[in-house]
Amino acid sequence: MQLSKLLVNSSKIVFGSDYVFATEAALPLTIKGVREYGGFDEKDVAAIERENAMDLFPRLKKISR
């Protein structure tokens, strides 16, 4: 994540959970890693976990949450 943050700001990072080859245990660990990474504040985490994707796919805002 540190490299990603050096290359782009958090508004350009989107969380992806469609790991075809990952184990079931990998998803919660990945979420934990994003949330506990010291380089992101709460606003960054919210953007990465949801808001950036909503900006890419605005029609999903109507049907999510």
Backbone as JSON, one array per atom type, in Angstrom:
{
  "sequence": "MQLSKLLVNSSKIVFGSDYVFATEAALPLTIKGVREYGGFDEKDVAAIERENAMDLFPRLKKISR",
  "N": [[0.81, -1.19, 0.0], [2.0, 1.16, 0.61], [3.55, 1.82, -1.62], [1.54, 2.23, -3.52], [0.36, 4.51, -2.46], [2.44, 6.31, -2.78], [2.47, 6.6, -5.51], [-0.11, 7.43, -6.34], [-2.87, 9.44, -5.09], [-5.23, 8.77, -2.4], [-7.75, 8.96, -3.53], [-7.69, 7.66, -5.89], [-7.49, 4.98, -5.41], [-9.01, 1.85, -5.22], [-10.83, -0.52, -3.43], [-10.7, -3.95, -4.02], [-12.52, -6.95, -4.07], [-12.84, -9.31, -5.41], [-11.25, -11.72, -5.47], [-10.12, -14.3, -7.19], [-8.41, -16.39, -6.68], [-7.87, -16.29, -4.0], [-7.94, -17.3, -0.57], [-10.71, -17.92, 1.69], [-10.09, -16.72, 4.07], [-8.5, -14.6, 3.34], [-9.85, -12.22, 2.59], [-10.98, -10.83, 4.96], [-8.52, -10.26, 6.2], [-7.3, -8.6, 4.36], [-9.03, -6.39, 4.36], [-8.65, -5.6, 7.01], [-5.96, -4.89, 6.84], [-6.04, -2.6, 5.16], [-7.53, -0.89, 6.8], [-5.92, -0.66, 9.06], [-3.54, 0.32, 8.16], [-1.14, 2.74, 8.57], [-0.86, 4.95, 6.91], [-3.24, 5.94, 5.93], [-6.0, 8.01, 6.64], [-9.23, 8.17, 8.33], [-11.02, 9.17, 6.44], [-9.72, 8.57, 4.04], [-9.78, 5.75, 4.15], [-12.56, 5.25, 4.04], [-13.03, 6.22, 1.49], [-11.49, 4.47, -0.09], [-12.65, 1.98, 0.56], [-15.32, 2.28, -0.29], [-16.38, 4.83, -1.36], [-14.84, 5.76, -3.58], [-15.36, 3.81, -5.52], [-18.09, 4.25, -5.82], [-18.02, 6.71, -7.06], [-16.96, 5.97, -9.5], [-18.94, 4.29, -10.47], [-21.7, 5.57, -10.57], [-24.43, 4.88, -10.71], [-24.74, 2.82, -8.93], [-24.94, 3.99, -6.47], [-27.59, 4.49, -6.02], [-28.7, 2.04, -5.44], [-27.32, 0.89, -3.38], [-26.5, 0.43, 0.1]],
  "CA": [[0.0, 0.0, 0.0], [2.86, 2.33, 0.66], [3.91, 2.15, -2.99], [0.35, 2.82, -4.15], [0.18, 5.88, -1.95], [3.48, 7.15, -3.38], [2.17, 6.8, -6.93], [-1.39, 8.14, -6.5], [-3.51, 9.74, -3.81], [-6.23, 7.78, -2.03], [-8.95, 9.07, -4.37], [-7.48, 6.79, -7.06], [-7.34, 3.6, -4.96], [-10.3, 1.21, -5.03], [-10.74, -1.85, -2.83], [-11.25, -5.03, -4.83], [-12.72, -8.16, -3.27], [-13.13, -10.47, -6.25], [-10.04, -12.52, -5.57], [-10.46, -15.63, -7.67], [-7.52, -17.39, -6.13], [-7.62, -16.06, -2.58], [-8.7, -18.12, 0.38], [-11.77, -17.21, 2.4], [-9.46, -15.95, 5.15], [-7.76, -13.46, 2.81], [-10.65, -10.99, 2.51], [-10.94, -10.05, 6.21], [-7.16, -9.79, 6.46], [-7.05, -7.47, 3.46], [-9.79, -5.26, 4.91], [-7.93, -5.18, 8.22], [-4.73, -4.22, 6.41], [-6.38, -1.24, 4.69], [-7.99, -0.09, 7.94], [-4.86, -0.45, 10.05], [-2.36, 0.93, 7.54], [-0.96, 4.07, 9.17], [-0.78, 6.01, 5.92], [-4.57, 6.4, 5.54], [-6.88, 8.45, 7.72], [-10.57, 7.6, 8.22], [-11.62, 9.61, 5.17], [-9.07, 7.76, 3.0], [-10.29, 4.37, 4.24], [-13.92, 5.26, 3.52], [-12.93, 6.4, 0.05], [-10.96, 3.22, -0.66], [-13.59, 0.88, 0.77], [-16.62, 2.44, -0.93], [-16.72, 6.07, -2.05], [-14.19, 5.86, -4.89], [-16.12, 2.95, -6.42], [-19.36, 4.92, -6.11], [-17.73, 7.75, -8.04], [-16.76, 5.3, -10.79], [-20.2, 3.66, -10.86], [-22.7, 6.36, -9.84], [-25.76, 4.25, -10.65], [-24.77, 1.93, -7.76], [-25.3, 4.78, -5.28], [-29.04, 4.41, -5.86], [-29.14, 0.72, -5.0], [-26.5, 0.39, -2.27], [-26.74, 0.89, 1.48]],
  "C": [[0.85, 1.25, 0.0], [3.25, 2.76, -0.75], [2.73, 2.78, -3.72], [0.17, 4.26, -3.73], [1.25, 6.83, -2.5], [3.15, 7.5, -4.82], [0.91, 7.64, -7.16], [-1.95, 8.49, -5.13], [-4.67, 8.77, -3.58], [-7.51, 7.85, -2.86], [-8.86, 8.19, -5.61], [-7.33, 5.32, -6.7], [-8.72, 3.03, -4.66], [-10.07, -0.18, -4.45], [-11.39, -2.85, -3.76], [-11.37, -6.3, -4.02], [-12.99, -9.4, -4.11], [-11.88, -11.3, -6.51], [-10.42, -13.94, -5.98], [-9.63, -16.71, -6.97], [-7.24, -17.23, -4.63], [-8.45, -17.02, -1.72], [-9.77, -17.27, 1.05], [-11.2, -16.32, 3.5], [-8.79, -14.68, 4.64], [-8.55, -12.16, 2.84], [-10.66, -10.22, 3.82], [-9.55, -9.51, 6.55], [-6.82, -8.59, 5.59], [-7.79, -6.22, 3.95], [-9.09, -4.71, 6.15], [-6.66, -4.41, 7.84], [-4.97, -2.8, 5.93], [-6.73, -0.36, 5.89], [-6.88, 0.23, 8.92], [-3.59, 0.15, 9.46], [-2.25, 2.38, 8.02], [-0.95, 5.23, 8.19], [-2.13, 6.55, 5.47], [-5.32, 6.88, 6.77], [-8.27, 7.86, 7.47], [-11.24, 7.96, 6.9], [-11.02, 8.81, 4.01], [-9.64, 6.35, 2.98], [-11.71, 4.3, 3.68], [-13.92, 5.4, 2.0], [-12.49, 5.1, -0.63], [-11.98, 2.1, -0.57], [-14.87, 1.05, -0.03], [-16.73, 3.66, -1.85], [-16.07, 6.2, -3.43], [-14.92, 4.99, -5.92], [-17.46, 3.59, -6.79], [-19.17, 6.05, -7.12], [-17.53, 7.16, -9.43], [-18.06, 4.73, -11.35], [-21.37, 4.35, -10.16], [-24.07, 5.71, -9.76], [-25.88, 3.32, -9.44], [-25.13, 2.68, -6.48], [-26.79, 4.65, -4.97], [-29.48, 3.09, -5.24], [-28.36, 0.17, -3.82], [-26.86, 1.1, -0.98], [-28.15, 0.83, 1.83]]
}
